[in-house]
Amino acid sequence: MAKDKEMRRKPDEGPALEEARLRQQAIGVKLRHLFDEVVNEPVPDEFLDILRRADDRRGDGA
C-alpha cells in the first residue's frame, strides 16, 4: 500500500517542494535579520524633536 501512495504522489511533491521550502526558510531568515537591523537603528534626533513637539501640543490643547 505504501508503494501505491508513492506512485500516486503529485509531481509537485518531492525534491521541488523541498527546494521551495528551503528557499522560503532562507527568505524568512533574511527578512528577520533585516527587521532586527531596522528595529535596532537609532531614531534620528530630528524625528525625536518632531515627536516631542507633537506631545507638547497634545498636552497644551487636550
N, C-alpha and C positions, 0 to 999 in steps of 0.2 A: 503493500500500500504506500509506503514512503516513496518508492520509485515513481508511482503514479502521480503523486503530488509534485515531485521534481519535474516530471515531464510536462505537467500542466502549468508550470510556473510561467508567469508572464515574461516576455522578453525584456521588459524594463527593470526586472529584478536581477540581482546578481552583481557582477563587477561594476556595471554602470551606475547602479543605485548606490553601491558602496562608495564609489568615487564622488557622486553628488553629495552624499552625506559628509564625506571628508572635506569637500570644498565648503559646504555650509558651516561646518565646525571651524574651519580656518578663518572664514569671514567673520564668524561670531567672535573669535578670539581677537582678531584685529579691531573689530568695532568696539569691544570692551576696552581694549588698550587705548584706543583713540578717545573714547568717552572719558576714561580716567585722566588722560592728559588734559583734556579741556576742563574738567571739573577742578583739577588742581592748579590751573593757571591763576595767577594773581588778578584781582579785579583792578582795572586801571583807576588811578586817582580821579580822573575827570568823571568817570561813571559814579564813583562813590560820592563825589560832590553833588552830582545831579540827584542822587537818591537822598542825600541829606537835606537838600533844598526842598525836595518834594515832601519829605517828612515834616520839615518846619512849616511848610504851607498848610499841610493837613492839620497840624496841631493848632495853628492860628485860626483856621476857618471852620473847623468842625467841632 
